[in-house]
Amino acid sequence: MIPRTRWRAALRVHVAAIAMLLVLAASASGATRYAAPAGAGAEPCLLASPCSLPTAVSGVASGDVVHLLPGTYATTAPLIVSVDAVTIEGEGAPGPEIVYTPTNPTFQALIGSATSLTLRGFRLRTASTTFTAALVLMTDGAIQRVQLRNAGTTAALVASSAEVRDSVIVASTTFDAAAKIGSGALTGSTVVADAGGTARAIANLSGPASVLTIRNSILRGSDFDIAVNRDSIADSATLDVDYSAYRDGSIRLPGVDVTVTE
């Protein structure tokens, strides 16, 4: 039988350890930062005093969530996320809308230069027909229930690696692809670039041994629906497409070192 004093001491140790774990878990999960269309609050962007969208995004730390309250957000400068594991999410359906009217048409609307960026539940578009940059440029992350619409001349999404699910990606380009993904997956999504010319719905920008999986998606381009572009002759790529709608003969391949599973 354990003496009562030793039992109480052990209990205190366990309670202290659990409390420490809860504190660490809370700090690891990050903070929720709130943005509103007319937000003018200061840090730390609380629900009771939400910030503007640029303030909410520019002040993020790793693990933070930027929560967009309903409404339409107007922005003229890029939103830049340079720390890992950040989430930008919208509230409600179909989600808040971000309208990007760039002062410089060569600047992307949203840039994720770090890893594990998650975009979820909002709409992002530009109506500028002179826009010459990708709407979203990201290194690595996930896109869920997002609508991207680029009325400019280039792609709506460029990502080195991305998991895209239940989203709509549309570009008015006549020579580019609506979405350009190095490796990752496209699931339950619609991707369209049908303004004419040599536009493609999706392009797999193959790096060394890149793999792109497409499932339950609709793909439509003016030229090819799917294209694989190799960065160098040494690159290889695997394209795995199933249960998706695209036209027969509408996959463009560069030649050797590309494996296609349909």
Secondary structure, 3 states (H helix, E strand, C coil): CCCHHHHHHHHHHHHHHHHHHHHHHHHHHCCEEEECCCCCCCCCCCCCCCECHHHHHHCCCCCCEEEECCCEEEECCCEEECCCCCEEEECCCCCCEEEECCCCCCCCCEEECCCCEEEECCEEEECCCCCCCCCEEEEEEEEECCEEEECCCCCCEEEEEEEEECCEEEECCCCCEEEEEEEEEEECCEEEECCCCCCEEEEEEECCCEEEEEECCEEEECCCCEEEEECCCCCCEEEEEECCECCCCCEECCCCCEEEEC
